[in-house]
Amino acid sequence: MCSFSALRTRLFIAFALIVLSLASAAVALSLAWNPYAWGPCFWAAATWTTAAFIFIAVSVQPALSAFCDCAKAIPACALACKSLSDWLTLLYGLLFSLWLLCVCLALAGPIGLLGTLLVVGLLAALSTLLLFYWIWASQLASCQSSVPAAPKDPTTPQPGPGPIPM
C-alpha cells in the first residue's frame, strides 16, 4: 500500500490557499466602489493566487507523482491519478488567469462591467473546478481500498472452531 498522508496534507493546504485567493478576489469585487480598498484587495488576491500556484507546482505535483508512481498498478488509482493531474493542469490555467486579472484590475483603476463579469466568471469556474478537485482527491484517497484481499493459501492449516462447549 502506498502512503497517502503526505499527499493528503498537501492537497488540503493547496485547497485552503485556493479558497483564500477566491475569497480575496470576492472581497475585492465587493469593495470595488471604494477606491482605497479595492486595489489592495486585488493585490491580496494576486498574492494568495501566487502562493497557491507555487505551492501546487513545488509541493503537490511532486507528491502526486510519487504517489501515482507507487499506485499505478491499481486501475482505480491510475484513473484517479490521471484525472487529478488533468484537473491540476486546468487549475494552473485558471489560477494564472485569476492572478493576471487581479494584477490588471489592481493597476487599472476602477473596474467596469467587463472587469466585474470576468472576476465573477473566474470565481464561478474556479469554484466548480474545486468541487471536482475535491471529488478526485477523495477518489485517490480511497482507490487503494478497492484492491481485493490476497487469496488464502489452502495448504496452510486453518484454526478450528475451538473446543465444544459443554
Secondary structure, DSSP 8 states (H G I E B T S, - for coil): ----HHHHHHHHHHHHHHHHHHHHHHHHHHTTT-TTTHHHHHHHHHHHHHHHHHHIIIIIHHHHHHHHHHHTTSHHHHHHHHHHHHHHHHHHHHHHHHHHHHHHHHHH-S--HHHHHHHHHHHHHHHHHHHHHHHHHHHHHHGGGGS------TTS----------
